[in-house]
C-alpha cells in the first residue's frame, strides 16, 4: 500500500508533528510506503532534526519527504501520485485543482481521506467515515475524525509506546540519563513541570501557587509561546535558568525545541505537564501523568465547548471529589479565573489524580490506535 500525506503549516507545530508521527508509524509499525508533502520544512525540522531544510526531496527509509508546491505538481510529483493508493489531506489543508486533477486521472483514483483535527465532541462519531463526493471530479473525500471513542478515528499511539514509557518511568537511571542528556541533571530531586502553553495563558495563579509552596520545583519552558506567556508576568527567560525572584525554590529552565521522541520522554519525566493544542495534549495523556490542557482559543469560546466535552470523557469515572475540583480548575484556568487555592487543592489530591491518569490511559489503550483504524478504514473502502 502506498500513502500520500499532504500537510500545510498554518501556525505552531501541531500539524507538522501529527503528520510526521502518522507518516513514521505507517512506515515503522506497518511497513507502508509513504510520501509526505509538507510546505514548511523548517517547522518540521524543529521536531525532527534529521530533516535537512535545504533539500526539497529526501528519503527516510520507506518514507519520502517532499517540499510541497501547493500550486501544482511537477513531473515527479505526478509520477508519485500515479502510484499512491491513499491520499490523506490533513486538517483541511486544501488540494488545488491541478493536484486534484492528477489524482482524478488515476484509474481507479486513490482513496481520498480528509484527516480532521481531534475533537472530543459527539459530532465526531456522526461525521467520522462519511463520504463527500467532489462536485465535478470522479473523486470522493472520506472524513476521518480522531476522537476518544470506538466510533471515531482514535488517537495516534505507536505500537510499543506504552511499553517504552513503562520501562522509562520504572527506571530512575533512565530518567537520570535523559535529564543529563538535555543538561538538567540538577532537577532530578525537584518536582518537575513542563510548561508548553500558548502565549495567552494566564500564569499568575500558577506562579503564586508555586511561590507559596515550599517544594523545590523545576519548570521546563520550551521556546516561543510558553516564554511569551511567562514574560507577560514579568519573568523574562533567556538562555540560563531563572530563579523566581520571590521564591528561590522555584526555577524556570529554558529548553530548546526537542525532537518528538525526547519530548515524549520529557513528559514521562515530569510530575505535571501543561500542554496545548492537539499533539502535546494527546502525548500528555499517554504519559499517564496529571496535566492541564490549554486548547487553541477560538471565537465565541468554542474551545471551552471542546474542553467541556473532553472533561465529560476524561472525568466520567473519576472519584467525585476529584472530578468536581478538576472540572472547575480546567475551566477556570482556560478562562483566566483560577486562583492559587485551585492549584493547591488539586495538588493536595495528587495521588488520587495520578491514579486516575493511569486508569484513563489504560482505558484509552484498550481501543485501537488511529493508525490501525485508518488501515482498517482503507481496507473496507478502497476501490477494487
C-alpha positions in Angstrom: 0.0 0.0 0.0 1.3 3.5 -0.9 0.2 6.5 1.0 0.5 10.2 0.2 0.0 12.7 3.0 -0.4 16.4 2.5 0.3 19.0 5.2 0.3 22.8 5.2 1.7 24.6 8.2 -0.6 27.4 9.4 1.0 28.2 12.8 2.6 26.5 15.7 3.9 22.9 15.4 0.9 20.6 15.8 0.0 19.9 12.2 3.7 19.1 11.3 4.1 17.0 14.4 0.9 14.9 13.9 1.5 14.2 10.2 5.1 13.3 10.9 4.1 10.9 13.6 1.5 9.4 11.3 3.9 9.0 8.5 6.5 7.4 10.7 4.1 5.0 12.2 2.8 3.9 8.8 6.4 3.2 7.9 7.7 1.7 11.1 4.8 -0.2 12.6 3.1 -1.3 9.4 5.8 -1.3 6.7 3.9 1.1 4.4 5.4 3.2 1.6 4.7 6.9 2.5 5.3 10.2 0.7 4.8 13.2 3.0 4.3 16.5 1.1 4.8 19.5 3.5 5.1 23.2 2.7 7.4 24.2 5.5 10.5 22.1 6.2 11.9 24.5 8.8 8.9 23.9 11.1 9.1 20.2 10.7 12.9 20.2 11.3 12.4 21.8 14.8 10.6 18.5 15.7 12.7 16.2 13.6 16.3 17.4 13.5 17.2 14.7 11.0 15.3 16.7 8.3 17.6 18.7 6.0 15.8 22.0 5.3 17.9 22.7 2.2 16.8 19.6 0.4 13.4 19.6 -1.3 13.4 15.8 -1.6 14.8 13.4 1.0 14.4 9.7 1.7 13.9 8.4 5.2 13.7 4.6 4.6 10.3 3.9 3.1 9.2 7.4 3.9 9.8 10.1 1.2 9.7 13.7 2.3 8.9 16.3 -0.4 8.6 20.1 -0.1 5.1 20.8 -1.3 4.5 23.3 -4.0 0.8 23.7 -3.3 0.0 25.4 -6.7 0.7 22.4 -8.9 2.6 19.1 -9.0 5.8 18.8 -11.0 6.6 15.8 -13.2 8.0 13.7 -10.3 5.0 14.6 -8.1 2.7 13.3 -10.9 4.7 10.1 -11.2 4.3 9.5 -7.4 0.6 10.5 -7.5 0.0 7.9 -10.2 1.2 5.2 -7.8 -0.4 6.1 -4.5 -3.4 4.1 -3.2 -4.4 6.5 -0.5 -4.3 10.4 -0.4 -4.6 11.9 3.1 -5.4 15.6 3.1 -4.5 16.7 6.7 -6.6 19.3 8.6 -8.3 20.9 5.6 -5.1 22.0 4.0 -6.7 22.1 0.6 -5.5 20.4 -2.6 -5.5 22.8 -5.6 -7.3 21.8 -8.8 -4.1 20.7 -10.5 -3.4 18.3 -7.6 -6.9 17.0 -7.5 -6.9 16.6 -11.3 -3.8 14.5 -11.1 -5.5 12.2 -8.5 -8.7 12.1 -10.6 -6.8 10.9 -13.7 -5.8 7.7 -12.0 -7.9 4.6 -12.9 -9.2 3.9 -10.3 -8.5 7.0 -8.3 -6.9 6.7 -4.9 -8.9 6.7 -1.7 -9.1 10.4 -0.7 -9.2 10.9 3.1 -9.8 14.2 4.9 -8.0 13.8 8.2 -9.7 16.2 10.6 -8.5 17.7 13.8 -9.0 15.7 17.0 -12.3 16.6 18.8 -13.9 15.1 21.9 -17.3 16.4 20.8 -20.1 14.0 20.0 -20.3 15.1 16.4 -17.0 13.2 15.8 -19.0 9.9 15.8 -21.6 11.3 13.4 -19.1 12.7 10.8 -16.4 10.0 11.0 -16.5 7.8 8.0 -18.9 9.9 5.9 -18.3 10.4 2.2 -18.3 13.7 0.3 -18.3 13.4 -3.5 -16.4 16.0 -5.4 -18.9 18.2 -7.4 -17.0 17.8 -10.7 -14.2 15.2 -10.5 -14.6 11.5 -10.1 -13.3 11.7 -6.5 -14.9 11.1 -3.1 -13.5 12.5 0.1 -14.0 10.4 3.2 -13.9 12.2 6.6 -11.6 10.6 9.2 -12.1 12.2 12.6 -9.8 11.4 15.5 -11.5 11.1 18.9 -11.8 9.3 22.2 -14.5 6.7 21.5 -14.5 3.5 19.4 -16.8 5.1 16.8 -14.2 7.7 15.9 -10.8 7.6 14.3 -9.0 7.2 17.7 -5.7 8.6 18.8 -2.1 8.2 17.5 -0.2 5.6 19.5 2.8 3.8 18.3 2.8 0.0 18.8 5.4 0.0 21.6 4.8 3.5 23.0 3.3 2.4 26.4 5.9 -0.4 26.8 8.7 2.1 26.3 7.0 4.6 28.7 6.7 1.9 31.4 10.3 0.9 31.1 11.4 4.5 31.2 9.2 5.6 34.2 10.1 2.5 36.1 13.8 3.0 35.9 15.2 6.1 37.8 18.5 5.6 36.0 16.9 6.0 32.6 15.3 9.2 33.8 18.6 10.5 35.2 20.4 9.7 31.9 17.7 11.5 29.9 17.9 14.6 32.2 21.7 14.5 31.9 21.5 14.4 28.1 19.4 17.5 28.0 21.6 19.1 30.6 19.2 19.1 33.5 20.6 16.5 36.0 20.3 19.1 38.8 16.5 18.8 38.5 16.4 15.2 39.4 15.4 15.8 43.0 12.9 18.6 42.3 9.2 18.5 41.3 9.3 18.7 37.5 6.7 20.6 35.5 6.5 21.1 31.7 5.1 24.4 30.6 4.0 24.1 27.0 1.2 26.6 26.8 0.0 29.3 24.3 1.2 32.9 24.7 -2.2 34.0 26.1 -2.2 31.6 29.0 -2.8 33.3 32.4 0.0 32.1 34.6 -0.5 34.4 37.7 -2.3 31.9 39.8 0.0 29.1 38.8 3.1 31.1 39.7 1.6 32.3 43.0 0.9 28.6 43.9 4.5 27.7 43.2 5.9 30.7 45.1 4.0 29.8 48.3 4.7 26.0 48.1 7.9 25.1 49.8 8.6 22.2 47.4 11.6 22.7 45.1 10.3 22.9 41.6 11.8 23.0 38.1 9.6 24.4 35.4 10.8 23.4 31.9 9.9 26.1 29.4 10.4 25.5 25.6 11.0 28.5 23.3 8.3 30.6 21.7 4.8 31.0 23.1 5.5 29.5 26.6 8.2 32.1 27.2 6.0 34.8 25.9 3.3 33.8 28.4 5.9 33.9 31.2 7.2 37.3 30.0 3.7 38.7 30.4 4.1 38.1 34.1 7.4 40.0 34.2 9.6 36.9 34.1 11.9 37.2 31.1 13.6 33.8 30.5 16.8 33.8 28.4 19.3 31.1 27.8 20.0 30.4 31.5 18.0 29.1 34.4 15.9 31.8 36.1 15.1 31.7 39.8 11.8 33.1 40.8 12.6 36.5 42.4 10.3 35.8 45.4 10.7 32.0 45.7 14.2 30.7 45.4 12.9 27.1 45.5 11.3 27.7 42.0 13.5 27.7 38.9 12.5 28.2 35.3 14.6 26.0 33.0 14.9 27.1 29.3 14.8 24.1 26.9 15.2 24.0 23.2 12.6 22.5 21.0 13.1 18.8 21.5 12.7 16.0 18.9 9.4 14.3 19.2 10.8 11.2 21.0 12.6 13.4 23.5 9.5 15.5 24.1 7.7 12.3 25.0 10.5 11.5 27.4 10.2 14.9 28.9 6.5 14.4 29.6 7.2 11.0 31.1 9.9 12.5 33.3 7.7 15.2 34.8 5.2 15.2 37.7 2.8 17.6 35.9 2.5 18.7 32.2 0.8 21.9 31.0 0.1 21.2 27.3 -1.8 22.8 24.4 -3.4 22.2 21.1 -3.6 18.6 19.9 -0.3 16.7 19.6 1.2 17.6 23.1 -2.4 17.1 24.5 -2.5 13.5 23.3 1.1 12.7 24.3 0.4 14.1 27.8 -2.4 11.5 28.2 -0.1 8.7 27.1 2.4 9.9 29.8 -0.2 8.9 32.4 0.7 12.0 34.4 -1.5 14.8 35.7 -1.9 17.6 33.1 -3.6 20.8 32.2 -4.9 21.2 28.6 -4.8 24.7 27.0 -6.9 24.3 23.8 -6.4 26.7 21.0 -8.6 29.8 21.7 -11.5 30.3 19.3 -14.2 32.9 18.7 -17.3 32.6 20.8 -15.4 30.4 23.3 -15.8 27.3 21.1 -12.6 26.0 22.7 -14.4 25.8 26.0 -17.1 23.7 24.4 -14.4 21.3 23.3 -12.8 21.4 26.8 -16.1 20.6 28.4 -16.7 17.7 26.0 -13.3 16.3 26.8 -13.9 16.6 30.5 -17.0 14.6 30.0 -14.9 11.7 28.7 -11.8 12.2 30.9 -13.6 12.5 34.3 -16.6 10.2 33.7 -15.2 7.5 36.0 -13.1 9.8 38.3 -13.8 9.9 42.0 -16.4 12.7 42.6 -14.2 14.7 44.8 -11.5 14.8 42.1 -14.0 15.3 39.2 -15.6 18.3 40.8 -12.3 20.0 41.6 -10.7 19.2 38.2 -13.7 20.4 36.2 -13.7 23.7 38.0 -9.9 24.0 37.7 -9.7 23.1 33.9 -12.5 25.6 33.1 -11.3 28.4 35.4 -7.7 28.1 34.1 -8.8 28.4 30.5 -11.0 31.4 31.4 -8.1 33.0 33.3 -10.1 32.9 36.6 -8.4 30.2 38.6 -6.8 31.0 42.0 -3.7 29.7 43.8 -6.1 27.8 46.0 -7.5 25.9 42.9 -4.0 24.7 42.2 -3.2 23.9 45.8 -6.5 22.0 46.4 -6.0 19.8 43.3 -2.3 19.2 44.0 -3.2 18.0 47.5 -5.1 15.2 45.8 -2.2 14.4 43.5 -2.1 10.7 44.4 -5.8 10.4 43.6 -5.2 12.3 40.4 -2.2 10.3 39.4 -4.1 7.0 39.9 -6.9 8.4 37.7 -4.5 9.4 35.0 -3.2 5.8 34.9 -6.7 4.4 34.7 -7.6 6.9 31.9 -4.5 5.9 29.9 -5.4 2.2 30.3 -8.9 2.9 29.2 -7.7 4.6 26.0 -5.2 1.9 25.3 -7.9 -0.7 25.2 -9.1 1.0 22.0 -7.4 0.6 18.6 -5.0 3.4 17.8 -5.6 5.9 14.9 -3.2 4.2 12.5 -4.7 0.8 12.9 -8.2 2.3 12.4 -7.0 4.1 9.4 -5.7 0.9 7.8 -9.0 -0.9 8.6 -10.9 2.0 7.1 -8.8 1.9 3.9 -9.3 -1.9 3.6 -13.0 -1.5 3.9 -13.3 1.4 1.5 -10.5 1.1 -1.1 -11.7 0.9 -4.7 -11.0 -2.5 -6.0 
